[in-house]
Amino acid sequence: MGSPVAVGVDLEGAQARLSVPPAPPIILASKSLQRRAILEQLRIPFEVVPPSYEERDDDPVEHAAGKARSVAATAGECPILGVDTVVVCGGRVLGKPADAAEAEEMLEILGGSTHQVVSGLCLRTPAWEELRRETTKVTFRPLTARDIATYLAAEEWRERAGGYAIQGVGANLVERIDGDYLNVVGLPAALLIRLLAARFGGIYGYG
């Protein structure tokens, strides 16, 4: 038999990694199931605190900040995340349709054109606040009246900015996108990761 092979083990490095305290949960100031799912996908610990904020205009950054600030009293030292998303087409802001007729109107506008999905993001602690905006361009294929009627029947338009959900049946409406796909789903994940890496280097596994 040959000589045993020496295997180097970095015990100090391993112990250092094991001794890292768990990351504090991010307080998600949102009722959105999609945003919860994205944070779970990224394995970012979080707790949900529904915001108490009334939206008064069309600025998603202002809305994101308002949501985050509205739960600050209950967050302690934990970072707070607020996000708001709107759809903009031809200078017109498309929010969440009130009913099927409004959703139909939105889909007629979006069909065969390129629109912007714009998210405002607020990440804050008691010591600082980051306010950012992220835009993804989405192009829809031309939609017939039958296409729109079929999609409306799927009921995905409810509680969706622009009246569609790209992560569901609404994927068949989309021809291409330019930018962060998860931004269209509901949370600008690439932007969030950059901020976590810059502000909390290594704590959440980034940076």
N, C-alpha and C positions, 0 to 999 in steps of 0.2 A: 504493500500500500504506500502511496506517496505521502508526503508531509501534509498535515491538515492545512486547509486554506484559512488564513486569517480574515475575518470579516470585521470591518470597522463599524462600530455603532456609536453614533453621536448621542450619548446619553444626556448631555447637558441641553442640546437642542431639543431632544424629545421631551425632556422635563419642562423646558421653557414653553413648548407648544401646549403641553398638558395643563400648565399652570395659568394660561391666559384666561381671565375671567370671562364669563359669557357676555355677549354683547347685550346692552340694554334694549328692550323692545322699542321699536319705533311706534309712536302713537299715530295711527292712521285716522285722520279726521275725514272719514268718508263712509258712506253706506254702500258703496259700489262693490258688488261681488267680484267683478272683473279685477279691480285693483287688489283685492285680497288674494285672488288666485295668482296674480303676477308676483306679489311679494312671496307667496308660498313657493312658486316656481323658482324664484331666486334664492330661496332659503334664508330670507331676511326675517328675523323675529319681529313680530308686531302685535299690537293690541288695537282693537277698533274702539274708537270713541266717536259716536255720531256728532257731527258739528251742529251748532245752533247758530246758523248764519243765513240771512235772507239775501239772495242775489238780486241786485238792483240794476245791473247793466250787462254788457256783453263782454267784459274784459276777463278772460279766464285767469290771468295772473292775480287780479284783485280778488276774484272769487277764491282762488287757492289760498291766498293770504288770509282772507276773512275766515275761511273754514279752520285753518290751522290756529289762528289767534283765538278763535272762539272756544277752544278746548285747552288753552294754555294753563288755566287755573287747576286743572286736574292731572296735568302731565308730569308734574315734578321736574326732575332733571332730564327726563327722557326726551329725545328729539321727537319733533312732531312733523308729520307729513300731510300737507294739504295739496290736492290736485283738482283741477277743473278742466274740462275739455269742451271745445266748441268746433263746429264745422263751418267753414267759410267758403262760399262759392260765388264768384263774380262780385265780391264786395258785400255780399249778403250773409249775415250770421244765421246759421241754422242750429237752433237748440234742440231740445227734446220735444217732439210733436205732441200736441195735446190730445189728438185723436187720429183715427185712421185716415181721415180726409187730409189732415195736415201732413201726415207721413207720406201720403200719395203725392202731394204737391212737392215735397222735398225730393222725393225720388225722381220725379219728372225733371226737376232742376239739375240733379246730379247726373242723370243718365247721359252718357256720351261726352262727358266733360271732366276736367281736372279740378279738384277742390283741395283745400287745405284743412287738415285736422290740426288744430292749435291747442296745445295744453299749457296751462299755467301751473307751475310747481312752486310750492313754498316748503322749505325745510328749515326748521327753526329750533333753537334751544333758548333758555333764559339769557344766554350771553350773545347770541347772534341770530341773524335771519338771512337766508338765501332766497331770492325771488328770481325765477327763470321762466323762459318761454321756449317751447319746442314745437316745430312745425314739420309735419309729414304731408307730402303731396300724394293724393290718391286719384287715380283715373278710373272712372266707370266705363264699362262697355255701353254702347247704345241700348236703351231699354224700351221694349215694346209695352203696350198697355197690358198684355198678358203677363209679361215678366213682372211688372209692378204688382198686378193683382195676385200673382202666385206668391210673391214675397210678402205682401201684406197679410196674406192668409197664414203665414208662418208665425205671425205675432211677434217677431223679433224687434219691430220698430218701437215697441213700448220702452220708455225710459232710456232711449238711445239718442245721443246727439246726431243730428242728420237723418235720423230714422232708420239706421241700419247697424248691423253688428258684423264686422269683418271676420270675427272668430267663429261665426256660425254659418247659417245658410247664406248670409250676406256675402260670403266669400265669392259666390258665383256672380255677383254684380261687378266685381273688381277686375280690371284689366291689368293694372300694374300699380306699384307704389314706389315712392322715392323717399326714403328716410326710415325712421324707426317704426317697425311694424307694431310693436307693443304700445307705442304712443296712440295708434289708431284703436287698439283694443281698450285703452283707458288709462295707461300710466306710461310716461316717457322713461322707460327703464334705463336706457343708456345714459341719459342725463342724471338720473338718480344715482347710478353707480359711480359716475364721475364725481358727484358731490360727496358721496360717502367716502370715496377714496381720498379726496382732498381734505375733508373735515375730520374723518375718523380712520385714518390710515391703518389698515389691518384689522380693525375691531370687527367689522362686518364681513371680513374676508376679501376686501378690495383695497388695493394700494399698499 
